[in-house]
Amino acid sequence: MRVSKLLLLSAIVLLAACDSGISDEPDTIVATTILTSSSLAPQEAAPKLSATQTDIEVTPNNVTGEALSVLFPIDPAPDDGIVVFGDGRPDIAPTTATLFPFDFAQEVPIAANIQIKPTLQDGTTSRVNVLLGYADFSYNQLNGVGRTVRVALADVDGMVRGDKLLDMGGAQFQWFDLDTGAYTATRPANPATIPDIRDFSDPVRPNLEFFPLVANMTSTETIVAAEFINASAIDSEIDFNMLGAITLLGHNTSDLSEEDLIQAFTLTQIVNGLGGATGLEAEASITAVP
């Protein structure tokens, strides 16, 4: 299947960069990262929609959740990269690793002390690898009903990677039991899932627990290694393009019942695959502060 092959290739690229060697030196560089999106739909307005003959794409009004790590891989060396927060080896990070809250609309800064590998080489960065524990996608239906679907990108908080849960009100997320056709506060044996996330595996790095999201940067940035090795701080911002980021499979309207919604909901990136211009995109910057 095309999507699976592209995901595997993206994961191998990501993990090669993550396996860049973390030294025993203390984390002395202060890094601040903002995960955001300037393309979110206004909460008070009807959602931005684009439709095919069988599916509809919806732009969320916010995305929140908890993140494990973000990596800027550096070309041309496949084993170089700058991890701006979180676990320096996400390829072997356990699901109990520390997660950092993020909020696209509120632009919550994520601050961490990091280190830069002393053998870092000059190069360029043109993509960002993002590993999340889970993400909550909120949007308004055309009829004004607000919906929030949580997608698990790892086995965290009682969820299994690939699970999708619906907020039943007051941030009370529940699974949909495909066997009974009902929502439940306890994970059932056969819940609604996103199979490409659930079934993802990397034969090269079998310990990878977190599903890797790869965002193609809209412009390439040049990395001067000495500037980052000697930096006192690093600032980065990742502005994701969320236009049509949600796909409701098999429907031509966003006004769905709770039962239909959770089964139809997926990420447009999963439908399109991660290659070329069809995958997740972001305007991203990373700056070394002297």
N, C-alpha and C positions, 0 to 999 in steps of 0.2 A: 504494500500500500504506500502511496507517495508520501503521505503525511508522516508515517512512521519512519521511513528512510530519512527524511529531512530532519526529523527530531533526533534521530540517532546521530547523524552527522553533526548537528549543532551541539549535542551533548559532548561528543568527542572533542570538538574544538574547545568548548568551555572547559572541560576537565583537563585538557593538556595545559591550558593557561593556568588553571588552579594549582596544578602540580608543579609550581615554579620554585618550591623550596622555601620554607619559612625558617628564618634563622632563630637563634636563641637570644638575640638582642631584645631589650624591652621595647614595647610599643611606645614610641616617643612623639609621633606626629599626630596632631589633632586633625581629624577629618570630619567634615560636616556635609551631609548629603540630604538633598530634598528630592523626594519622589512626588511628582505632581502631574497635572494635565491641564493645559490651557484650552482643551477642546471639549471639556465636559459640557453636557447639556444643562441649561438653566433649570434649577429645581422647580421653579414656578411655571415653566412653560411646557408645552407638549413636547415629547421626545423627538429628536431628529431621527428619521427613519429612511432606510433605503431598502428596496425590496427586489427580489427576483421573482420568478414565477411561482416558486414553492416556499421560499424562506423570507424572513424579514430581519433586517439588521437594526439594532437599537443603540443609540449613544447613551451611556450611563450619565447620571448627574453627579455621581461620586464613586470612588473606589477606595476602600479602606482595608485594613488587615494587619498582618504581622509578617515581617520579612526576615529571612535568615542572613542573606549576604548579597552584595552587588559587586560585580567584577567588570572592569574595563580591560579586555584582552588587548595585547599590543602586537601588531604585525611589524616585521615579518617573522619574529621569533615565536614559535608556537608555544613555548613554555614561559612566556612573560605575561604579566598582567598586574593590575593594581586593584586590590580589594579595598573598597572605600569604607566598608564597615562589615562587622559580623565575622563569621568563621572564615579563617584564611584558607581552609581546605574544605570547601563545601562538598567535594566529591566523597569525603569520608565522614562528614558531619552527621552525628546521630540526630534522630528526631527530637531528642531532649535538649538540643543546643539552644542557646539564647536566641529569642526572636525579638525584633524591634517593631513597634507600632508605626504605621504610616497612614496618611490621610491625604489623598490627592487634592481635595478642595481646600483644606486648612494648611497645606504645605508644612506639615510637622517636620522640623529638622531632626535628622538622626545623627547623633554625635558619637564618635568613637576614637580611641587612641589606636593607631595602626603603625605598622612598620613597612618600609619599602625595601625590597630585596636589593642588597648592595651591588648585585650583578645585573641590575636592570639595564636594558639596552634602549637606545633611541629607536623610535618607530612611530607608528600611527595607530589610532584606535578608531574603529568604524562601527562598532556594535557594543552593546551592553548585555551582560548576562545577569539575570535577576532570578534569585531563588526565594520563593515565598513559602511560608507555612500555610497560609490561607489568604483569600481575598474575597471581600464582600462587594458585589456589584449592585448598586442602587439605581433605580430609574423609575420614571412615572409612565404608566400606561396612557394611551390616548384618552381613556375615560377618567384619568386623574388619579387612579389607584396607584399608590406607591408600592414598589416591590423591591426586595433585596434578596439576592441569591448568594450564598456562600459557597465557594469552590475550594476544596482542600487540595493543596499542592504537595502535601506530605501527610504522614500519619501523625496528626497532632490533635490535642484536645478531644480525644475520643473519636476523631474522624479517621477515615482511611483515604489515602491519596486517590483523587478522582471523585470523591463524594461531592454531591451538590445538595445543599439544604436551603430551605426557604424560611425567611423571617416571618413568623406567624403573628408578630406584634411585640414591641418592647424588646427587640433583640433576642427573642426566643426562637432559636433556629431548630427546625425539625427536618428529619429525613422523610422521604416518600417511599413507602413500601410498595414495590412493584407487584408483590404477590397479593396483597390485600387491597391495593388501590387507596390507601389511607396514609395520612401523615402520623409520625410517631416521634416522641422525644427520645426514644431509645433506638440506637442503630439496628435496623433489621438485617436479616440474612441476605436480602436482595434489594438494596436501595437503588434509587436513581443515581447514576454516575455519568461521568464523561470518560468513555472507554479508553481514548488515546492517552489520557492522563493516568488513569487507573492502571493500565497494562504496560506503561512505558518501562523499559529496562535497558541498561547499557551493558552489553557483554564485556566491554573493555574495563569498565569501572562498576562492578556489580554492587559496590557498597553505596552507590548514589541513592539517597533516600528522597531527595527533593526534586520535583519536576522542574527542569530548567526552562525558563522563558528567555528567549533571545530577541532583543530589540535592535533592529538596524538603525543606526544613527543617520539623520538626514544630511549630515556633513561630517567629513573626516577631520579629526583633531591630531595635531602633531605632538608627540611626547618627547621632550628633551629629558633624558634620564637624570642628568645631574641636577636639574631643577627639582625633581621629585625626591631624589635621594637626600638632598640638603634642605628640603622644605621644612618650615616650622608648622605649616598647616596645609591642608588640602580642602578645597571646596569643589563640590560636584552637584550638579542638578540634572535630573532626568525628567523631561517633559514628554510624557507618553501621548501619542495620538490615539484617542479613544473614540474617534468617529466610527460609528457602526461596530464597536468592539464586541457587542453581544449579538448572537444569531439565535433566532427562534426557529428551529427547524420545522418545516412542514406547515408554516402558518404565514398568512399575509397581513396580519394585524398583531398589535401588541396587547390587545385586550383579551387576555386569556384567563381561564379559571386557574386556581391554584394547582389542580391536578394536571392540566395541560401544560402549564408554564414549566414546572420542574422537569418534565420529560422532554420538552422542546428546547430548553435552555442549553446553550453551549457558547464557547468563545469563538469569535470569528477567526482568530488566529489558528485555531485547531482545524476549522473547516478549510481554510485556505492553504495551510501549511506554512513553513517558516522560510521558504526560499525567496530570494530576490525582493521585489517590492510588495509581495503579498503578505508578508509576515508582520509582526508587531513593529511599529516604527516609533522613534523618539528623537526629539532634539535634546542632545546631551552635551554637557561640558564638564571638563575636569581641569582644575587650575591649581598649580603649586604656588603657595604663598611663601615668599622668602623668610 
